[in-house]
């Protein structure tokens, strides 16, 4: 069984694994593998070449085409369009490896063993990463154990928090992130009834992380969503999930992170109207908002003062669970920026210290 890793651990695996070793990720489609890989190596100025092998019918796209060398009279392969002519190392991301045709898998064999294709060696330091789908819903090809043995295997299982952190950093519509905060099981389609998601043709439409990005891109221009908009959303995530999304919009948040952090005094009374679950969701929005760093630097001190006032108001109302929840979040992996930001206020840290110590105990 492959070792399970989340998004942060995947970045560490990419950072620590030597270039001569190959990596294989196991997981569903649409969970962010290619985005994380592309982003990680883009920061390191390395070019990422992605191939969707399950859609490739001709290995020529991967290895190049055969032609006759006029000087020698021999047949040789022309370099493919993506071949690095500048001699700089590249990253080859071979997605859908276990959906590839046998002749394409044969070309991958040599690539994974010697970093060569059709007799041509990749620049020193080049990296090969593959991804395979797993599940009964896919039409899969059994992989040769000899090929699998050339990869380090990891099951990529990013958490909902991984996606929410990414979403806040990438300007995903807050109506989408708020919905996922309240309904994490809808992020990857868990718990969706196939009968409710199915179409007359027998096809099933369920949500995934890629689909929620499409929903965000679609609804951004519209402040109010009409019935037709919801129908279009249903085509992206399925009818039952689109219905739940519409119902969530009808019960829009009565207090937002921006209102708390930028003008808590004006909105203080609204806090008393929130249920415990609504406060927990608000806590997450506050932490994600600070973590995204979208505020102006001159607002930092005001944000810390409002945060302190918010925490004191929770304590005053004996809402200790939400305070402990915030302490738990900023102590967890991925929120180091929030901890560093709040640590500038000793009053906040002193207030949270007892809760943090209680969590550790």
N, C-alpha and C positions, 0 to 999 in steps of 0.2 A: 504493500500500500504506500502511495506517495505521501510525502510530508506536506501538511496543509500550511499555507502561508497567506497572510493578508496583504493589503496594498503596501504598507510601510515595510513589511518584511521582504516583499518582492524587490523593492528598491535596494534593500541591503544585500539581497542575493545577487542582484545585477552588479552591485558595486564590488562585492568581495570575490565573485567567481572569476578565475583566470580566463583570459580570452580564448585559450586553447581548449577549454571545456565548453560543451554545448548544454543548453538549458531547454527543457521541455516543460510547458505549463499545461495542466489538465484542468478543464472547466467548461462551463456553459458559454454560449455565444453572448455577446453584448454586455459583458461584465467589466470591461475596461482594460483588457490586457494590452491591446495595441496602443491605447492612449497613454498608459503608464510607460510602456517601453519607449514609445516615440518621444515623450516628454523627458524621460530620464537621459536618453542619449543626445537629445537636442541640446540640453544644457551643457553637455560635454563636447559639443561641436562635431558629433559623429553623424553621418548620414545613415538613415534607416530606410532600407528597401524592403517593402512588405509584399508578399505573394500570398494570394488566397488559392492554395493548391487544389482545393475541392472544386474550384471553378476553372481550372486550367486543363485544357484538352490537348495541348501540344507542349512537350518538354522543351521545344525550341525557345519559348519565352524565357525559360530558366537558364538553359545552357548555351543558347545561340544556335545558329543555323550552319549546316554543312556547306562548304563550297570548295572548289578546286584551286589550289595554290599554283599559279601559272609558272612560278620559278621551279618548283620541285615536282609538280605534276601530282602531288598527293592531295587527298581530301583532308581539310582541316575545318575546325569550327570558327566561324566569325564570333567575336565577342558579342554578347547580348547587349541590348540598349543600356542596361543599368550598370554595366561593368565599370569599376572605378579606374578611369584613365589617368588620374592624378597620383596614383600610388598610395592614397590615404586609406586607412582601414575603414571598413564599413560594418554595419549591422544588418544581417539578413534575418528577417522575421518571416518564418514559414508557417503561416496560419492554416488551419484545417488539414494538418498533415495526415491524419487518419481518414481523410475523405479523398485523398489523391489517387490518381490512376497508377497502376503498377509501374509503368515506364517512367513516371515522374519520380516515384519513390526510389527507383534504381539510380536516378541522377543524384538524389539526396544522399544516398549511401556514401558515395565518394566525397561529397561535400562535407559530411559530418566527420569522416575519418581523416581526411588529409587537407581539408579546406581548399579543395580543387574542384573545378568543373571543366569537363572535356579537356583535361590536360593543362588547364590554366589555373595557377595558384592565386588565391585572394591575397591582397596586401597583408603583411604581417600585422597582427593585432586585430584582425577582423573577427567578428563574433557571429555565431549562429544560434538563433533562438527559434524554437518551434512551439506551436500550440495545437492541442488536440481537443476535440469535443468528446463529451462523455454523456451518455444517456440513451434511453430507448427511442427518443424522438428523432435521432440522427441516423442517416444511412452511412455506416462506417466501414472502413477497410481494416482488416486485422494487420497490425504492424509486425514485421519480422523482428523477433527478439534480438537479433544481431544489431538491427538499427536502433532499437530502443536502448540497448546497452551503451550506446554512444552518447546518451544524454543523461544529465542530472534531472531527475523527475520531481516536480512539485505540483501539488494540487492548489490552484489559485482560487481562494475563497474570500474575496474582499467583503468586509463588513458593511452594514448600512452606514455606520459612522464614517468609514473610509469615503463612501460616495458623497455623503453630506458635506464633509470637509472639502472634497474636490468641487462640489457644486457651488459652495459659497465662494470659492476662489475663482470660479469660472462663470460667474454671473448667470447662474440658472435662475429662472423666474421664482420668486419667493412663494408663489402659490403652489408650485410643484414641491419645493423643499419642505414647506409646512405640511403638505399632504403626506409626504414620505416619513416625516418625523412622527406623525400620528399613526401611520399605517406602514411600518417597515416591511411587513410581509408582502406588500404590493410592489416593492422595488424590483424584485426578481421573479415576480409572478407566483410566489409561494402561496398556497391556500386558495388559488383561483380555481373555481369549479370548471373543468373542461367543457361540461355540457353548456354552461352559461357563456363560455368564451367561444364555443364552436360556431361555425357558419354552416349554411345548408350544404356546402360542398364538402363538408367534413374537415375543413381546415380549422385550426384553433389559433386564435390570436391572444397571446398573453403578454404582459409587460416585461421589459427588461430595462437595464440602465440606459442603453442606447435609445430606446423608445421614449424614455422620460426626457432626454435631451431634445428629441424632436418635438415633444409636447411643449417644452419650454420655448423653443424657437418659434413655434406656431402661435402661442397665446400672448407672447410679449407685446405685440402691437395693440392688444385689446384690453381695455380696463374692465369691461364687462363681457362675459362670455354668454352668447346666445345658444339656443337649442342646436343650431347648425354647427356651431363651434364644437359643442360637446359630441356631436355625431362624428366630426372629423377626428377628434381626440380618441373616440372609440375605435376608429380604424387603426390607431397607433398602439393602443394598450388593451383593447378588448372592451366589450359593452358593459360588463359588470363593474369593471374597474373605473371606466369613464363615469358611470352612474355614481359610484362612491366619491369620485373626484368632484362631481357637481354638488353633491350633498355637502362635502367639506367646504366648498366655496360659499354655500349658503350660511354656514356657521363660521364665518370669517373671524379671525382673531380680534378680540376686543382691546388688546394691548400688544404693541409690537416692541421688538428689541430697540429700534431707533427711538421710540417714545420713552422707554425706560432710561436709556443711556444718554439721551440728549436733552430730555426735559421731563424728568421724573416728577418734579413738583406739580406740574400741571396735570399729570395723569395718575397721580398716586391713588385716588379714590377708585379707579378702575380695578386695581389689584384686588380689592375686597370682593369684587364680583366674580372672580375667577375660581374655578374648581381646582382641586389639587392637580389633576391631570393637565389642565390648561396652564398652570404655573410651571409644571415640569417641561412642557413643550416650549413655553416662553424662556425658561432657563437655557434650553438647548439653542434657541435662536440667539440669545444674548451671547453665549460662548462662541457660537459659530461666527456671529457678526464681528466680535472682537478679533477672532482668529483670522478673519479674512483681511484685516488691516485696511478696510475701505474708508475709515474715518480720516479726517485731516489731522495733522500733527498738533495743531493748535487746539484741537478738541480733546486731546488725551486727558488733561487734568479734569475737565468737566465730566468726561465719561467715568473716570475713577470715582469722582464725588457722587455722581448719580448711582453708580454701582453700589457704593457704600450705603447710600440712603435706601436703596432697594433691599439690600440684605438686612439692614436694621429694621425695615418695615416688616419683612418676613419674620424676623425674630420677635418683634413686638406682638405680632399676631399669633405667636407660638407655632408658626409654620416651619418647624425645624427640618422636616424631611426635604423640602426644596433647597434649603441652605446646604444640607449634607449632599444633595444631588449635585449642586454646583461645585462643591469641594471635590467630589469624586471625579467629575468631568475634567477639571483643570489639573488633577493629579495624574490623569491617564495619558497614555501615549498619544501623540498627535496634537496636543494642546499646550506644548511648551511655550509658544508665543503668548498665549493667554496668561499663563502663570507669570511669565516675565513682565507682561504689561501690568498685571494687578499687583505684582510685588513692589512696584513703585510707591504703593500706598501701604504703609505699615498698619494702618487701621484695618484695612481689608484683610491683610494677612493675619493679623492678630485675631480678628473675628472668625476667620476660617480655620485657624490652627486647631482648635478643639475638635472640629468636625473631621479635619484631615487625620489627626491622630486617632480618632475613633474608627475611621475607615481602615487605617493600617493595623489597628488592634484586631 
